[in-house]
Amino acid sequence: KNEVEQSPQNLTAQEGEFITINCSYSVGISALHWLQQHPGGGIVSLFMLSSGKKKHGRLIATINIQEKHSSLHITASHPRDSAVYICAVEGVQGAQKLVFGQGTRLTINP
Amino acid sequence: DTAVSQTPKYLVTQMGNDKSIKCEQNLGHDTMYWYKQDSKKFLKIMFSYNNKELIINETVPNRFSPKSPDKAHLNLHINSLELGDSAVYFCASSPTGVGGETQYFGPGTRLLVL
């Protein structure tokens, strides 16, 4: 079992729908990252958070440290949001070492 | 303008060959990383360097040897390539590598070993 589990693995929705992607982890962490991998392969960092909630445009990320759980929400989804979304966690000590979830493939249909 | 660049983008080679992938960042960051993304799209860290010093060395075969000539460059040399080395290799950098920082990824190098 991976230290970081994401659900769902695949998600298909219609344009405009509210999207939620979940990430659960089993180890103590100092921070959690949400990344986006475009169909072309490039990886972009969306959020880094260690508590509470962050918002950037239509994207919202939340984390509950006690429950070891984070969610990524997309409001008013658009076909250009179609990508793989990856959750990654950093351990509590030492150098920044990311442990990744398996990713969630999101497809938004027009 | 590119923050983190990798060369080459694509690499097709025969089993047993030796190849190198280069990475450069112009962000002034102290820490650089190599990640491997397998055929199932699962990412895993291989190495990290802070200011030319090896910080993280995961359980990677000895055939993989990173080299950092200066803090803006981190190259990956692979000896005696095997079929299982086929993957996408991503370079990344972060300001200090201490933790709680955004990492900036290169475009990836797709390696295919035949």
Backbone of each chain as ProteinMPNN parsed JSONL, in Angstrom:
{"seq_chain_A": "KNEVEQSPQNLTAQEGEFITINCSYSVGISALHWLQQHPGGGIVSLFMLSSGKKKHGRLIATINIQEKHSSLHITASHPRDSAVYICAVEGVQGAQKLVFGQGTRLTINP", "coords_chain_A": {"N_chain_A": [[0.854, -1.186, 0.0], [0.577, 2.195, -0.914], [2.151, 5.059, 0.583], [0.82, 7.335, 0.065], [-2.357, 7.873, -1.051], [-4.613, 8.364, -3.673], [-7.894, 9.39, -4.675], [-10.669, 9.83, -6.914], [-9.117, 7.388, -9.187], [-9.54, 7.874, -11.831], [-11.499, 10.366, -13.405], [-14.289, 11.606, -14.953], [-16.066, 14.339, -16.173], [-18.632, 16.792, -16.835], [-18.336, 19.943, -18.465], [-18.287, 22.737, -16.335], [-19.015, 21.471, -14.005], [-18.537, 20.842, -10.47], [-15.541, 19.802, -9.099], [-13.949, 17.3, -7.159], [-11.014, 16.043, -5.822], [-9.389, 13.599, -3.953], [-6.942, 13.029, -1.365], [-5.192, 10.876, 0.65], [-2.977, 10.151, 3.327], [-0.453, 8.278, 5.066], [1.579, 8.848, 6.79], [3.439, 10.992, 9.068], [3.596, 14.413, 8.194], [5.246, 17.347, 6.864], [4.443, 19.079, 4.945], [2.171, 19.346, 2.164], [1.768, 18.789, -1.284], [0.107, 19.8, -4.233], [0.077, 18.901, -7.576], [0.014, 19.483, -11.112], [-0.177, 17.66, -14.047], [0.167, 18.176, -17.342], [-1.47, 17.104, -20.422], [0.577, 17.077, -22.32], [2.746, 16.401, -20.822], [4.256, 18.06, -19.094], [4.958, 19.208, -15.733], [3.411, 21.041, -13.214], [3.506, 22.963, -10.283], [0.774, 23.372, -8.152], [-0.25, 23.951, -5.558], [1.155, 24.351, -2.295], [0.78, 23.261, 0.893], [0.414, 23.341, 4.45], [-1.432, 23.527, 6.37], [-4.938, 24.196, 6.849], [-6.399, 26.024, 4.225], [-6.101, 26.849, 0.778], [-6.468, 29.08, -1.974], [-6.635, 29.523, -5.459], [-7.582, 31.222, -8.055], [-9.909, 29.295, -9.737], [-9.323, 27.082, -8.33], [-9.145, 25.234, -5.322], [-7.513, 24.201, -2.41], [-7.495, 22.033, 0.345], [-6.54, 20.967, 3.626], [-6.497, 18.523, 6.192], [-4.831, 17.97, 8.892], [-5.024, 16.337, 11.143], [-6.723, 14.29, 10.318], [-5.231, 13.325, 8.277], [-5.598, 13.995, 5.525], [-6.317, 15.453, 2.368], [-7.911, 17.656, 0.067], [-8.523, 18.542, -3.326], [-10.209, 20.977, -5.023], [-12.069, 21.917, -7.883], [-13.731, 24.557, -9.197], [-16.458, 25.355, -11.409], [-15.63, 23.791, -13.707], [-13.545, 23.302, -16.624], [-12.801, 22.302, -19.994], [-10.029, 22.748, -20.378], [-8.988, 22.157, -17.938], [-8.497, 19.511, -17.928], [-6.325, 17.007, -17.087], [-3.647, 15.287, -15.347], [-3.783, 15.07, -11.903], [-1.718, 15.353, -9.168], [-0.923, 14.324, -5.941], [1.41, 15.02, -3.395], [3.571, 14.335, -0.634], [5.594, 15.734, 1.984], [7.989, 14.511, 4.259], [8.537, 14.734, 7.851], [11.06, 15.429, 8.6], [14.34, 16.678, 7.9], [15.776, 16.887, 4.587], [13.972, 18.168, 1.728], [11.871, 15.879, 0.57], [9.826, 14.46, -1.692], [6.996, 12.352, -1.617], [4.938, 10.615, -3.721], [1.472, 10.421, -4.721], [-0.539, 8.239, -6.806], [-1.744, 9.663, -8.75], [-4.538, 11.375, -10.294], [-6.521, 11.081, -13.026], [-8.112, 13.488, -14.778], [-10.818, 14.274, -16.818], [-12.495, 16.66, -18.596], [-15.396, 17.14, -20.228], [-16.726, 19.005, -22.986]], "CA_chain_A": [[0.0, 0.0, 0.0], [1.344, 3.414, -0.982], [2.009, 5.998, 1.695], [-0.098, 8.38, -0.398], [-3.408, 7.296, -1.887], [-5.538, 9.333, -4.234], [-9.148, 8.891, -5.247], [-10.62, 8.599, -7.692], [-7.973, 7.301, -10.097], [-10.005, 8.503, -13.065], [-12.711, 11.137, -13.2], [-14.785, 12.281, -16.144], [-17.165, 15.214, -15.797], [-19.052, 17.766, -17.835], [-17.913, 21.325, -18.249], [-19.093, 23.47, -15.364], [-19.21, 20.717, -12.764], [-17.622, 21.023, -9.338], [-14.693, 18.612, -9.053], [-13.189, 17.061, -5.934], [-10.024, 14.961, -5.841], [-8.985, 13.361, -2.572], [-5.61, 12.492, -1.103], [-4.978, 10.433, 2.026], [-1.591, 9.73, 3.544], [-0.366, 7.454, 6.27], [2.765, 9.209, 7.573], [3.484, 12.385, 9.494], [4.125, 15.23, 7.115], [5.463, 18.766, 7.135], [3.723, 19.831, 3.919], [1.542, 18.553, 1.101], [1.781, 19.502, -2.558], [-0.732, 19.389, -5.365], [0.739, 19.161, -8.846], [-0.788, 19.219, -12.309], [0.608, 17.203, -15.194], [-0.58, 18.413, -18.563], [-1.408, 16.007, -21.401], [1.882, 17.097, -22.98], [3.733, 15.811, -19.924], [4.879, 18.982, -18.15], [4.432, 19.199, -14.361], [3.353, 22.369, -12.617], [3.069, 22.976, -8.895], [-0.429, 24.174, -7.962], [-0.317, 24.397, -4.175], [1.897, 23.726, -1.216], [0.113, 23.691, 2.117], [0.679, 22.569, 5.659], [-2.634, 23.612, 7.208], [-6.019, 25.042, 6.376], [-6.986, 26.08, 2.896], [-5.54, 27.848, -0.133], [-7.302, 29.275, -3.165], [-5.985, 30.217, -6.581], [-8.546, 31.206, -9.157], [-11.001, 28.323, -9.541], [-8.794, 25.924, -7.598], [-9.076, 25.344, -3.865], [-6.915, 23.027, -1.767], [-7.674, 22.009, 1.793], [-5.839, 19.88, 4.298], [-6.836, 18.244, 7.577], [-3.643, 17.256, 9.369], [-5.429, 15.291, 12.101], [-7.301, 13.166, 9.583], [-4.279, 12.939, 7.233], [-6.402, 14.027, 4.305], [-6.366, 16.708, 1.64], [-8.768, 17.661, -1.116], [-8.352, 19.578, -4.343], [-11.494, 21.262, -5.646], [-12.089, 22.804, -9.043], [-15.078, 25.081, -9.432], [-16.754, 25.719, -12.806], [-14.577, 23.09, -14.473], [-13.426, 23.64, -18.036], [-11.978, 21.29, -20.678], [-8.587, 22.968, -20.217], [-8.573, 21.574, -16.648], [-8.192, 18.091, -18.145], [-4.917, 16.774, -16.77], [-3.458, 14.395, -14.204], [-3.516, 15.824, -10.684], [-0.869, 14.496, -8.332], [-0.701, 14.733, -4.559], [2.729, 14.584, -2.899], [3.783, 14.774, 0.744], [6.956, 15.841, 2.507], [8.144, 13.999, 5.609], [8.684, 15.74, 8.897], [12.423, 15.758, 8.964], [15.421, 16.703, 6.932], [15.678, 17.505, 3.275], [12.663, 18.095, 1.074], [11.751, 14.666, -0.231], [8.414, 14.271, -2.0], [6.45, 11.02, -1.871], [3.822, 10.938, -4.597], [0.352, 9.545, -4.989], [-0.527, 7.652, -8.144], [-2.34, 10.606, -9.683], [-5.943, 11.289, -10.701], [-6.693, 11.573, -14.397], [-9.365, 14.235, -14.893], [-11.244, 14.645, -18.16], [-13.695, 17.514, -18.591], [-15.995, 17.167, -21.563], [-17.474, 20.251, -23.251]], "C_chain_A": [[0.886, 1.231, 0.0], [1.131, 4.242, 0.269], [0.994, 7.079, 1.351], [-1.084, 7.754, -1.376], [-4.334, 8.396, -2.379], [-6.799, 8.65, -4.719], [-9.947, 10.054, -5.808], [-9.36, 8.536, -8.548], [-8.291, 7.975, -11.418], [-11.32, 9.206, -12.783], [-13.07, 11.842, -14.497], [-16.013, 13.088, -15.752], [-17.495, 16.139, -16.957], [-18.546, 19.152, -17.454], [-18.868, 22.01, -17.276], [-19.276, 22.759, -14.041], [-18.151, 21.068, -11.73], [-16.862, 19.711, -9.147], [-14.004, 18.512, -7.695], [-12.273, 15.865, -6.136], [-9.474, 14.832, -4.432], [-7.609, 12.734, -2.473], [-5.528, 12.128, 0.369], [-3.559, 9.924, 2.173], [-1.469, 9.092, 4.91], [0.807, 7.831, 7.177], [2.626, 10.642, 8.063], [4.119, 13.218, 8.412], [4.393, 16.647, 7.602], [4.728, 19.626, 6.121], [3.166, 18.874, 2.885], [1.474, 19.417, -0.156], [0.709, 18.928, -3.48], [-0.055, 19.846, -6.646], [-0.22, 18.843, -9.98], [0.148, 18.787, -13.427], [-0.259, 17.303, -16.43], [-0.509, 17.207, -19.482], [-0.074, 15.949, -22.13], [3.009, 16.6, -22.106], [4.341, 16.736, -18.896], [4.191, 18.968, -16.795], [4.534, 20.594, -13.788], [2.876, 22.241, -11.174], [1.868, 23.889, -8.762], [-0.452, 24.791, -6.561], [0.719, 23.656, -3.339], [1.247, 24.207, 0.068], [0.419, 22.768, 3.271], [-0.489, 22.652, 6.643], [-3.69, 24.4, 6.457], [-6.366, 24.898, 4.905], [-6.242, 27.132, 2.078], [-6.406, 27.898, -1.382], [-6.494, 30.008, -4.217], [-6.914, 30.112, -7.763], [-9.684, 30.256, -8.848], [-10.566, 27.096, -8.746], [-8.711, 26.217, -6.105], [-8.459, 24.059, -3.327], [-7.106, 23.155, -0.265], [-6.881, 20.843, 2.369], [-6.326, 19.768, 5.731], [-5.715, 17.361, 8.129], [-4.033, 16.104, 10.296], [-5.957, 14.06, 11.381], [-6.393, 12.67, 8.476], [-4.982, 12.888, 5.871], [-6.363, 15.425, 3.693], [-7.308, 16.561, 0.466], [-8.372, 18.804, -2.035], [-9.703, 19.747, -5.018], [-11.28, 22.171, -6.85], [-13.522, 23.261, -9.23], [-15.229, 25.458, -10.904], [-15.73, 25.103, -13.751], [-14.698, 23.381, -15.969], [-12.582, 22.567, -18.708], [-10.476, 21.495, -20.513], [-8.075, 22.493, -18.851], [-8.224, 20.093, -16.782], [-6.69, 17.87, -18.014], [-4.859, 15.662, -15.728], [-3.074, 15.262, -13.014], [-2.841, 14.89, -9.687], [-0.709, 15.132, -6.959], [0.676, 14.224, -4.134], [2.927, 15.129, -1.489], [5.259, 14.84, 1.049], [6.969, 15.3, 3.92], [8.476, 15.114, 6.592], [10.124, 16.142, 9.155], [13.334, 15.84, 7.744], [15.07, 17.352, 5.611], [14.287, 17.295, 2.671], [12.631, 16.889, 0.146], [10.266, 14.405, -0.433], [8.105, 12.795, -2.223], [5.109, 11.24, -2.56], [2.697, 9.924, -4.507], [0.398, 9.106, -6.445], [-1.169, 8.559, -9.18], [-3.807, 10.324, -9.944], [-6.072, 11.895, -12.088], [-8.072, 12.194, -14.519], [-9.62, 14.59, -16.348], [-12.521, 15.452, -18.048], [-14.199, 17.606, -20.023], [-16.79, 18.444, -21.774], [-18.974, 19.997, -23.302]], "O_chain_A": [[1.824, 1.33, 0.79], [0.095, 4.155, 0.929], [0.381, 7.669, 2.241], [-0.694, 7.182, -2.394], [-4.781, 9.246, -1.608], [-6.78, 7.486, -5.12], [-9.915, 11.151, -5.25], [-8.615, 9.513, -8.629], [-7.419, 8.573, -12.048], [-12.153, 8.712, -12.023], [-12.264, 12.579, -15.065], [-16.902, 12.577, -15.071], [-16.742, 16.251, -17.924], [-18.361, 19.472, -16.28], [-20.088, 21.881, -17.38], [-19.656, 23.384, -13.051], [-17.05, 21.517, -12.048], [-17.465, 18.643, -9.047], [-13.537, 19.511, -7.149], [-12.714, 14.8, -6.571], [-9.134, 15.827, -3.793], [-7.167, 12.011, -3.366], [-5.766, 12.968, 1.237], [-3.004, 9.334, 1.246], [-2.283, 9.337, 5.8], [1.01, 7.205, 8.217], [1.812, 11.411, 7.551], [5.079, 12.785, 7.774], [3.846, 17.089, 8.612], [4.419, 20.784, 6.402], [3.628, 17.742, 2.747], [1.167, 20.608, -0.098], [0.452, 17.724, -3.492], [0.332, 21.005, -6.789], [-1.143, 18.043, -9.83], [1.137, 19.458, -13.72], [-1.274, 16.619, -16.56], [0.392, 16.377, -19.356], [0.362, 14.866, -22.521], [4.122, 16.396, -22.591], [4.896, 16.26, -17.906], [2.984, 18.745, -16.709], [5.576, 21.246, -13.857], [1.944, 21.489, -10.888], [1.909, 25.04, -9.196], [-0.647, 25.996, -6.403], [1.1, 22.52, -3.625], [1.166, 25.41, 0.315], [0.652, 21.572, 3.093], [-0.522, 21.923, 7.634], [-3.382, 25.172, 5.549], [-6.595, 23.795, 4.407], [-5.811, 28.16, 2.601], [-6.997, 26.898, -1.793], [-5.776, 30.966, -3.93], [-7.027, 29.063, -8.397], [-10.35, 30.388, -7.822], [-11.359, 26.182, -8.519], [-8.272, 27.286, -5.682], [-8.835, 22.962, -3.738], [-6.911, 24.221, 0.32], [-6.595, 19.864, 1.68], [-6.543, 20.774, 6.406], [-5.665, 16.16, 7.862], [-3.442, 15.026, 10.238], [-5.677, 12.929, 11.777], [-6.727, 11.701, 7.795], [-4.956, 11.874, 5.174], [-6.374, 16.435, 4.398], [-7.481, 15.465, -0.068], [-7.95, 19.872, -1.594], [-10.278, 18.784, -5.525], [-10.433, 23.064, -6.839], [-14.424, 22.441, -9.401], [-14.259, 25.831, -11.563], [-15.052, 25.808, -14.498], [-15.776, 23.659, -16.494], [-11.724, 21.972, -18.057], [-9.722, 20.522, -20.506], [-6.865, 22.435, -18.631], [-7.709, 19.491, -15.84], [-5.893, 18.468, -18.737], [-5.891, 15.16, -15.283], [-2.16, 16.082, -13.097], [-3.325, 13.795, -9.403], [-0.402, 16.317, -6.835], [1.057, 13.107, -4.485], [2.506, 16.244, -1.182], [6.07, 14.117, 0.47], [6.066, 15.591, 4.703], [8.669, 16.269, 6.214], [10.371, 17.114, 9.868], [13.131, 15.179, 6.726], [14.207, 18.226, 5.52], [13.545, 16.387, 3.045], [13.266, 16.872, -0.908], [9.534, 14.159, 0.525], [8.836, 12.084, -2.913], [4.249, 11.959, -2.052], [2.919, 8.739, -4.255], [1.255, 9.54, -7.215], [-1.139, 8.251, -10.371], [-4.266, 9.188, -9.833], [-5.772, 13.07, -12.298], [-9.084, 11.507, -14.381], [-8.751, 15.137, -17.028], [-13.51, 14.992, -17.478], [-13.501, 18.093, -20.912], [-17.456, 18.921, -20.855], [-19.75, 20.928, -23.514]]}, "seq_chain_B": "DTAVSQTPKYLVTQMGNDKSIKCEQNLGHDTMYWYKQDSKKFLKIMFSYNNKELIINETVPNRFSPKSPDKAHLNLHINSLELGDSAVYFCASSPTGVGGETQYFGPGTRLLVL", "coords_chain_B": {"N_chain_B": [[14.464, 32.111, -21.215], [13.321, 29.906, -20.063], [12.777, 28.19, -17.031], [13.574, 25.735, -15.786], [15.382, 23.541, -17.581], [15.781, 20.713, -19.742], [17.837, 18.411, -21.481], [18.352, 15.637, -23.628], [14.991, 16.002, -25.024], [13.824, 13.706, -25.943], [14.959, 10.357, -26.023], [16.183, 7.635, -27.546], [17.493, 4.465, -27.388], [19.783, 1.66, -27.439], [19.773, -1.357, -25.494], [22.294, -1.73, -23.021], [23.831, 0.411, -23.763], [25.43, 3.576, -22.827], [24.203, 6.583, -21.507], [23.534, 10.136, -21.169], [21.635, 12.607, -19.42], [20.876, 16.014, -19.359], [20.445, 18.765, -17.104], [19.433, 22.047, -16.395], [19.015, 24.947, -14.402], [17.781, 28.267, -14.175], [17.013, 29.737, -12.03], [18.355, 30.421, -9.806], [18.317, 28.698, -7.68], [19.23, 26.589, -4.878], [18.937, 23.855, -4.664], [18.53, 20.813, -6.431], [16.794, 18.196, -8.205], [16.313, 14.771, -9.259], [13.75, 12.913, -10.747], [11.943, 9.89, -11.43], [9.499, 8.828, -13.676], [7.395, 6.228, -14.066], [5.945, 3.743, -16.33], [3.347, 3.609, -15.486], [2.841, 6.117, -14.751], [3.734, 6.82, -12.273], [5.457, 8.779, -10.011], [8.762, 9.015, -8.681], [11.275, 9.904, -6.382], [14.732, 10.157, -7.179], [17.339, 11.295, -6.771], [18.73, 14.062, -4.884], [20.427, 17.18, -4.93], [22.168, 19.608, -3.083], [23.532, 22.623, -3.605], [25.689, 21.465, -5.068], [26.205, 19.274, -3.483], [25.478, 15.917, -2.646], [22.371, 15.054, -1.362], [20.002, 13.524, -1.111], [19.721, 10.14, -1.817], [18.123, 7.792, -3.201], [17.101, 4.291, -3.276], [18.617, 3.511, -5.786], [19.869, 1.876, -8.68], [23.438, 1.354, -9.018], [24.19, 1.973, -11.536], [23.193, 4.365, -12.206], [24.332, 7.599, -12.121], [24.488, 10.66, -10.692], [25.613, 13.985, -11.444], [26.854, 17.071, -10.401], [28.067, 19.827, -11.61], [27.961, 22.504, -10.954], [25.801, 24.645, -8.977], [23.694, 25.226, -10.616], [23.359, 23.237, -12.402], [22.49, 19.838, -12.963], [23.282, 16.752, -13.826], [22.463, 13.554, -15.239], [23.817, 10.463, -15.471], [23.639, 7.383, -17.1], [24.638, 4.12, -16.992], [25.109, 1.132, -18.939], [22.431, 0.596, -19.993], [19.145, -0.664, -19.328], [16.109, -2.456, -20.221], [14.134, -1.845, -18.353], [14.75, 0.693, -17.61], [13.452, 2.425, -19.169], [11.487, 5.221, -19.208], [10.049, 8.354, -18.061], [12.106, 10.982, -17.236], [12.361, 13.434, -14.861], [13.677, 16.574, -14.049], [14.024, 18.832, -11.321], [13.843, 21.846, -9.338], [14.374, 23.656, -6.25], [14.216, 26.452, -3.96], [15.844, 26.286, -1.45], [15.717, 23.696, -0.554], [15.127, 22.9, 1.961], [12.566, 22.411, 2.844], [8.991, 22.601, 2.622], [8.716, 24.135, 0.351], [7.941, 25.321, -2.945], [8.431, 23.246, -5.759], [10.059, 23.37, -8.904], [9.577, 22.144, -12.039], [11.308, 20.55, -14.741], [10.754, 19.945, -18.312], [10.857, 17.248, -18.755], [12.435, 14.165, -19.808], [12.036, 11.78, -22.177], [12.871, 8.539, -22.102], [13.613, 5.761, -24.013], [14.405, 2.466, -24.041], [15.607, 0.044, -26.127]], "CA_chain_B": [[13.366, 32.33, -20.296], [12.932, 28.654, -19.422], [13.295, 28.148, -15.679], [14.286, 24.47, -15.651], [15.432, 22.933, -18.913], [16.408, 19.394, -19.825], [18.181, 17.914, -22.812], [17.398, 15.873, -24.698], [13.582, 15.745, -24.687], [13.577, 12.307, -26.27], [16.19, 9.583, -26.125], [15.932, 6.243, -27.894], [18.814, 3.851, -27.402], [19.816, 0.211, -27.303], [20.229, -1.946, -24.218], [23.738, -1.83, -22.841], [24.49, 1.701, -24.026], [25.546, 4.577, -21.763], [23.636, 7.855, -21.951], [23.421, 11.197, -20.169], [20.583, 13.616, -19.52], [21.364, 17.231, -18.714], [19.437, 19.651, -16.531], [19.927, 23.362, -16.007], [18.003, 25.877, -13.897], [18.246, 29.655, -14.116], [16.234, 30.368, -10.966], [19.217, 30.729, -8.671], [18.012, 27.773, -6.585], [20.349, 25.818, -4.336], [18.673, 22.417, -4.645], [18.005, 20.211, -7.651], [16.301, 16.835, -8.011], [15.933, 13.903, -10.367], [12.634, 12.024, -10.504], [11.622, 8.939, -12.492], [8.068, 8.523, -13.802], [7.324, 4.942, -14.775], [4.909, 3.596, -17.364], [2.047, 3.84, -14.848], [2.819, 7.545, -14.423], [4.055, 6.998, -10.866], [6.696, 9.537, -9.821], [9.55, 8.654, -7.512], [12.526, 10.639, -6.323], [15.957, 9.381, -7.315], [18.455, 12.005, -6.133], [18.711, 15.514, -4.799], [21.696, 17.841, -4.652], [22.105, 20.974, -2.57], [24.782, 23.337, -3.841], [26.649, 20.481, -5.574], [26.408, 18.175, -2.538], [24.416, 14.911, -2.678], [21.575, 15.089, -0.143], [19.109, 12.372, -1.126], [20.102, 9.099, -2.764], [17.196, 6.696, -2.966], [17.659, 2.994, -3.676], [18.735, 3.53, -7.237], [21.039, 1.083, -9.065], [24.71, 2.077, -9.182], [24.361, 2.37, -12.939], [22.765, 5.758, -12.296], [25.246, 8.467, -11.382], [24.25, 12.088, -10.883], [26.802, 14.843, -11.326], [26.48, 18.475, -10.323], [29.277, 20.636, -11.763], [27.7, 23.727, -10.206], [24.463, 24.498, -8.404], [22.682, 25.437, -11.645], [23.331, 22.077, -13.296], [22.49, 18.494, -12.386], [23.215, 15.807, -14.934], [22.223, 12.157, -14.857], [24.464, 9.532, -16.386], [23.147, 6.018, -16.895], [25.487, 3.107, -17.636], [24.551, -0.204, -19.239], [20.97, 0.767, -19.967], [18.284, -1.846, -19.345], [14.746, -2.192, -20.686], [13.366, -1.257, -17.251], [15.088, 2.107, -17.418], [12.535, 3.219, -19.997], [10.644, 6.036, -18.322], [10.267, 9.79, -18.233], [12.939, 11.49, -16.149], [12.128, 14.852, -14.62], [14.543, 17.353, -13.183], [13.299, 19.898, -10.637], [14.678, 22.619, -8.414], [13.682, 24.45, -5.234], [15.154, 27.478, -3.483], [16.86, 25.854, -0.496], [15.612, 22.259, -0.323], [14.912, 22.617, 3.377], [11.23, 21.868, 3.018], [7.917, 23.575, 2.558], [8.945, 25.026, -0.787], [7.476, 24.88, -4.253], [9.445, 22.732, -6.665], [9.852, 23.767, -10.293], [9.939, 20.963, -12.821], [11.664, 20.622, -16.145], [9.753, 19.368, -19.217], [10.984, 15.789, -18.803], [13.171, 13.48, -20.881], [11.448, 10.453, -22.397], [13.912, 7.571, -22.454], [13.127, 4.461, -24.466], [15.506, 1.518, -24.222], [15.144, -1.054, -26.99]], "C_chain_B": [[13.015, 31.074, -19.517], [13.579, 28.532, -18.055], [14.139, 26.899, -15.449], [14.239, 23.789, -17.017], [16.181, 21.61, -18.853], [16.73, 19.097, -21.276], [18.738, 16.509, -22.692], [15.961, 15.685, -24.203], [13.236, 14.286, -24.912], [14.911, 11.607, -26.455], [15.809, 8.139, -26.38], [17.291, 5.579, -28.074], [18.701, 2.345, -27.214], [20.238, -0.193, -25.896], [21.734, -2.013, -24.187], [24.487, -0.536, -23.095], [24.57, 2.541, -22.761], [25.003, 5.9, -22.308], [23.596, 8.858, -20.805], [22.245, 12.103, -20.476], [21.071, 14.841, -18.748], [20.203, 18.068, -18.204], [20.096, 20.949, -16.103], [18.775, 24.194, -15.469], [18.61, 27.271, -13.784], [17.495, 30.451, -13.051], [17.084, 30.779, -9.777], [18.98, 29.827, -7.467], [19.253, 27.005, -6.156], [20.174, 24.313, -4.518], [18.047, 21.945, -5.946], [17.723, 18.737, -7.413], [16.21, 16.1, -9.335], [14.812, 12.988, -9.898], [12.475, 11.086, -11.695], [10.115, 8.722, -12.487], [7.925, 7.277, -14.653], [6.132, 4.899, -15.719], [3.502, 3.778, -16.799], [1.919, 5.269, -14.348], [3.136, 7.812, -12.954], [5.429, 7.655, -10.74], [7.426, 9.077, -8.574], [10.866, 9.422, -7.543], [13.694, 9.672, -6.487], [17.076, 10.019, -6.503], [18.061, 13.451, -5.87], [20.095, 16.01, -4.414], [21.404, 19.227, -4.103], [23.47, 21.601, -2.759], [25.937, 22.367, -4.132], [26.886, 19.308, -4.625], [25.217, 17.22, -2.577], [23.698, 14.88, -1.33], [20.692, 13.848, -0.037], [19.592, 11.406, -2.201], [19.215, 7.908, -2.454], [17.823, 5.387, -3.468], [17.633, 2.876, -5.186], [19.957, 2.692, -7.608], [22.281, 1.944, -9.273], [24.954, 2.522, -10.61], [23.952, 3.824, -13.158], [23.723, 6.615, -11.478], [24.936, 9.92, -11.704], [25.566, 12.848, -10.752], [26.338, 16.284, -11.346], [27.734, 19.323, -10.409], [29.172, 21.993, -11.064], [26.237, 23.695, -9.8], [23.355, 24.725, -9.432], [22.511, 24.226, -12.563], [23.338, 20.773, -12.512], [22.267, 17.525, -13.53], [23.036, 14.398, -14.4], [22.844, 11.258, -15.908], [23.995, 8.124, -16.061], [24.031, 5.066, -17.69], [24.672, 1.85, -17.922], [23.036, -0.209, -19.169], [20.235, -0.555, -20.099], [16.879, -1.452, -19.788], [13.935, -1.464, -19.617], [13.708, 0.189, -16.959], [14.209, 3.016, -18.266], [11.528, 3.927, -19.099], [10.777, 7.48, -18.764], [11.028, 10.277, -17.011], [12.74, 12.998, -16.06], [13.191, 15.408, -13.687], [13.679, 18.426, -12.521], [14.272, 20.676, -9.769], [13.788, 23.308, -7.386], [14.702, 25.37, -4.589], [16.241, 26.975, -2.541], [16.856, 24.347, -0.278], [15.326, 21.898, 1.119], [13.541, 21.994, 3.606], [10.203, 22.981, 2.963], [8.087, 24.573, 1.435], [8.326, 24.433, -2.046], [8.665, 24.347, -5.053], [9.051, 23.088, -8.094], [10.426, 22.668, -11.172], [10.371, 21.328, -14.235], [10.622, 19.907, -16.99], [9.821, 17.851, -19.314], [11.802, 15.31, -19.992], [12.59, 12.082, -21.0], [12.535, 9.521, -22.911], [13.263, 6.26, -22.833], [14.328, 3.583, -24.75], [14.975, 0.314, -24.996], [16.003, -2.296, -26.833]], "O_chain_B": [[12.466, 31.165, -18.419], [14.784, 28.742, -17.916], [15.274, 26.984, -14.98], [13.161, 23.499, -17.535], [17.081, 21.414, -18.036], [15.993, 19.482, -22.183], [19.503, 16.212, -21.773], [15.752, 15.25, -23.07], [12.452, 13.699, -24.165], [15.867, 12.184, -26.974], [15.187, 7.493, -25.536], [18.137, 6.071, -28.822], [17.638, 1.83, -26.868], [20.959, 0.53, -25.209], [22.378, -2.313, -25.193], [25.643, -0.393, -22.695], [23.892, 2.276, -21.769], [25.309, 6.286, -23.436], [23.621, 8.487, -19.631], [21.904, 12.337, -21.635], [21.603, 14.73, -17.644], [19.121, 18.081, -18.79], [21.181, 20.949, -15.521], [17.674, 24.153, -16.018], [19.755, 27.449, -13.369], [17.356, 31.67, -13.15], [16.59, 31.413, -8.845], [19.395, 30.154, -6.355], [20.186, 26.796, -6.932], [21.158, 23.573, -4.526], [17.152, 22.59, -6.493], [18.323, 18.106, -6.544], [16.053, 16.709, -10.393], [14.882, 12.375, -8.833], [12.824, 11.434, -12.823], [9.519, 8.465, -11.441], [8.293, 7.274, -15.828], [5.41, 5.883, -15.883], [2.567, 4.069, -17.545], [0.992, 5.591, -13.606], [2.847, 8.893, -12.441], [6.423, 7.167, -11.278], [6.813, 8.785, -7.548], [11.49, 9.571, -8.594], [13.661, 8.537, -6.01], [17.688, 9.371, -5.654], [17.182, 14.0, -6.534], [20.83, 15.354, -3.676], [20.515, 19.929, -4.585], [24.451, 21.17, -2.152], [27.006, 22.444, -3.526], [27.691, 18.429, -4.932], [24.069, 17.664, -2.546], [24.327, 14.704, -0.287], [20.646, 13.201, 1.008], [19.84, 11.796, -3.342], [19.511, 7.114, -1.562], [18.927, 5.382, -4.012], [16.759, 2.239, -5.775], [20.982, 2.777, -6.933], [22.187, 3.111, -9.655], [25.824, 3.353, -10.867], [24.314, 4.439, -14.161], [23.905, 6.384, -10.283], [25.099, 10.362, -12.841], [26.491, 12.425, -10.058], [25.534, 16.68, -12.191], [28.408, 19.529, -9.399], [30.179, 22.557, -10.636], [25.5, 22.808, -10.231], [22.19, 24.445, -9.147], [21.614, 24.204, -13.406], [24.076, 20.613, -11.54], [21.192, 17.486, -14.128], [23.404, 14.089, -13.267], [22.458, 11.28, -17.077], [23.958, 7.721, -14.899], [24.156, 5.19, -18.908], [23.689, 1.55, -17.244], [22.44, -0.937, -18.374], [20.627, -1.438, -20.861], [16.503, -0.281, -19.74], [13.145, -0.574, -19.93], [13.041, 0.842, -16.157], [14.222, 4.236, -18.099], [10.81, 3.29, -18.327], [11.508, 7.798, -19.702], [10.63, 10.007, -15.878], [12.922, 13.731, -17.032], [13.55, 14.797, -12.68], [12.698, 18.878, -13.112], [15.385, 20.222, -9.499], [12.598, 23.517, -7.622], [15.905, 25.116, -4.652], [17.426, 27.202, -2.787], [17.865, 23.775, 0.133], [15.285, 20.718, 1.467], [13.385, 21.137, 4.476], [10.506, 24.145, 3.222], [7.659, 25.722, 1.544], [8.205, 23.217, -2.191], [9.755, 24.917, -5.027], [7.871, 23.105, -8.445], [11.599, 22.31, -11.065], [9.871, 22.279, -14.837], [9.692, 19.316, -16.441], [8.932, 17.231, -19.897], [11.856, 15.959, -21.037], [12.639, 11.294, -20.056], [13.052, 9.695, -24.015], [12.462, 5.709, -22.078], [15.165, 3.908, -25.592], [14.023, -0.345, -24.577], [15.751, -3.308, -27.486]]}, "name": "protein", "num_of_chains": 2, "seq": "KNEVEQSPQNLTAQEGEFITINCSYSVGISALHWLQQHPGGGIVSLFMLSSGKKKHGRLIATINIQEKHSSLHITASHPRDSAVYICAVEGVQGAQKLVFGQGTRLTINPDTAVSQTPKYLVTQMGNDKSIKCEQNLGHDTMYWYKQDSKKFLKIMFSYNNKELIINETVPNRFSPKSPDKAHLNLHINSLELGDSAVYFCASSPTGVGGETQYFGPGTRLLVL"}
